[in-house]
Amino acid sequence: MTGAPNHHDDAAESRGLARVGILVISDRASRGEYSDESGRAINNFLNKVVRSNWIAVMKIVPDGVESVANALVEMSDREDCDLVLTTGGTGPSPRDLTPEGTRKVITRELEGFGELMRRVSLEQVPTAILSRQTAGTRGHCLIVNLPGRPAAIDVCLNAVFPAIPYCLDLIGARPIEVNPDVCLAFRPGA
């Protein structure tokens, strides 16, 4: 592969292709009452932006602290995901408990992700201030909470994805390389 030098460790690379979890959090989608579009929006974004080979791990769970926490542990620990992108459950309604489930299992919160996603979303809709997205790490896995609307997912991922490859390098995850024509990922010294 040509391009910027890789900034990752050999142990991460020896584990194979990067594994990306896409976790849809929705009572109705988990019951099969509607076809999920948000998980598909995340997958489409990744197919457009990520240049290196990767494996998708998809899951749909109902809203709730325990359902989210259990799914995140399964995806990070047992499925060995390097990155988990959640969608749904970040608003103020009583069943929107994704941030609480995330905070229950992460070891370090990365507040800047939520701050940036709210800022760019606010340029689109005034209700972005109601969103409670966050991000954090669990071992070598980065977990990022995204909103549930496909258009909002695209706005948020375009804003935060430039920092994700370097974050994965720093936490010992398998590397992800991006298409520089679509996403200008930043790696210091590269």
C-alpha positions in Angstrom: 0.0 0.0 0.0 1.3 3.4 -0.8 0.6 6.7 0.9 1.4 8.0 4.4 3.3 5.6 6.7 1.2 3.5 9.0 1.2 4.5 12.6 0.1 1.2 14.2 1.6 -1.6 16.1 2.4 -5.1 14.7 0.1 -6.8 17.3 -2.9 -5.0 15.9 -2.0 -5.8 12.3 -1.4 -9.5 13.1 -5.0 -9.8 14.2 -6.1 -9.3 10.6 -8.6 -7.0 9.0 -10.2 -4.2 11.0 -13.6 -5.1 12.4 -16.2 -2.4 12.5 -19.4 -2.9 14.5 -22.6 -1.2 13.4 -25.0 -1.2 16.3 -28.6 -0.1 15.6 -30.5 0.8 18.8 -34.2 0.9 18.3 -37.2 -0.8 19.9 -39.2 -0.9 16.7 -36.3 -2.1 14.4 -35.4 -4.8 17.0 -39.0 -6.1 16.8 -39.0 -6.0 13.0 -41.7 -3.3 12.7 -39.7 -1.3 10.2 -36.7 -1.7 8.0 -33.7 0.0 9.5 -32.1 2.8 7.4 -29.6 4.1 9.9 -27.3 1.1 10.0 -27.4 1.0 6.2 -26.4 4.7 6.2 -23.4 3.9 8.4 -22.4 1.0 6.2 -22.7 3.2 3.0 -20.6 5.9 4.6 -17.9 3.4 5.5 -17.9 1.9 2.0 -17.4 5.3 0.6 -14.7 6.5 3.0 -12.6 3.5 4.1 -10.0 2.5 1.6 -8.5 -0.5 3.5 -10.3 -3.8 3.7 -12.6 -4.2 6.8 -15.2 -6.5 8.1 -18.7 -5.3 9.2 -20.3 -6.7 12.4 -24.0 -5.8 12.4 -26.4 -6.0 15.3 -29.9 -4.5 16.2 -31.0 -4.2 19.8 -33.9 -2.5 21.7 -33.4 0.7 23.5 -32.2 0.5 27.1 -29.1 0.8 29.3 -28.5 -3.0 29.6 -29.3 -3.9 26.0 -26.8 -1.3 24.8 -24.1 -2.1 27.4 -24.4 -5.8 26.7 -24.2 -5.4 22.9 -21.2 -3.1 23.2 -19.4 -5.6 25.4 -20.2 -8.4 23.0 -19.0 -6.3 20.0 -15.8 -5.0 21.6 -14.8 -8.0 23.7 -16.2 -11.1 22.0 -16.5 -9.9 18.3 -13.1 -8.1 18.7 -14.3 -4.9 17.0 -11.9 -2.0 16.6 -14.6 0.5 16.1 -18.3 0.4 17.0 -20.6 3.0 15.6 -24.0 3.1 17.3 -27.1 4.7 15.9 -30.2 5.8 17.8 -31.2 6.4 21.4 -29.3 9.7 21.8 -32.2 12.1 22.3 -34.0 13.2 25.4 -37.0 10.8 25.4 -37.3 8.3 28.3 -36.2 5.3 26.1 -33.2 7.1 24.7 -30.5 5.5 26.9 -27.6 4.9 24.5 -25.2 7.3 26.2 -25.9 5.7 29.6 -25.3 2.2 28.2 -22.1 3.4 26.5 -20.8 5.2 29.7 -21.4 2.0 31.6 -18.8 0.0 29.5 -16.2 2.5 28.3 -13.0 3.1 30.3 -12.3 6.6 28.9 -14.9 9.1 27.5 -13.9 11.2 24.6 -16.2 14.2 24.9 -14.9 16.0 21.8 -16.7 13.6 19.5 -20.1 14.6 20.9 -19.2 18.3 21.1 -18.2 18.3 17.4 -21.3 16.3 16.3 -23.6 18.7 18.1 -21.9 21.7 16.6 -22.1 20.6 13.0 -25.6 19.3 13.4 -26.7 22.6 14.9 -25.8 24.2 11.5 -28.5 22.0 10.0 -31.3 21.9 12.6 -31.9 23.8 15.9 -32.9 20.6 17.7 -29.3 19.4 17.6 -28.9 20.8 21.1 -31.2 18.0 22.3 -28.7 15.3 21.1 -26.5 13.5 23.7 -24.0 11.7 21.5 -20.7 10.7 23.1 -17.7 8.5 22.4 -15.2 6.5 24.4 -12.8 3.6 24.4 -13.0 0.1 25.8 -9.7 -1.7 25.4 -8.6 -1.4 21.8 -12.2 -0.5 20.7 -13.4 3.0 19.9 -17.2 3.4 20.5 -19.0 6.4 18.9 -22.7 7.2 19.4 -24.4 8.6 16.3 -27.9 10.0 15.9 -30.7 7.9 14.3 -31.5 9.8 11.2 -29.5 8.8 8.1 -28.9 12.5 7.0 -27.7 13.3 10.5 -25.4 10.3 10.5 -23.7 11.5 7.4 -23.2 15.0 8.8 -21.8 13.6 12.0 -19.5 11.0 10.5 -18.1 13.5 8.0 -17.2 15.7 10.9 -15.6 13.2 13.2 -14.1 10.5 10.9 -10.9 12.5 10.1 -9.8 11.8 13.7 -10.9 8.1 13.9 -7.9 6.4 12.1 -5.4 8.1 14.4 -7.5 7.4 17.5 -7.5 3.7 16.5 -3.7 3.8 16.1 -3.4 5.3 19.6 -5.5 2.7 21.3 -3.8 -0.3 19.6 -6.7 -1.1 17.2 -6.2 -2.5 13.8 -5.5 0.3 11.3 -8.1 1.9 9.0 -7.0 3.8 6.0 -9.3 6.3 4.3 -9.8 7.5 0.8 -8.1 10.9 0.8 -10.4 12.1 -2.0 -13.4 11.7 0.4 -11.9 12.1 3.9 -8.8 13.9 5.0 -7.8 11.8 8.0 -5.2 13.5 10.2 -2.2 11.7 11.6 0.5 13.9 13.2 3.8 13.7 11.4 2.2 12.0 8.4 
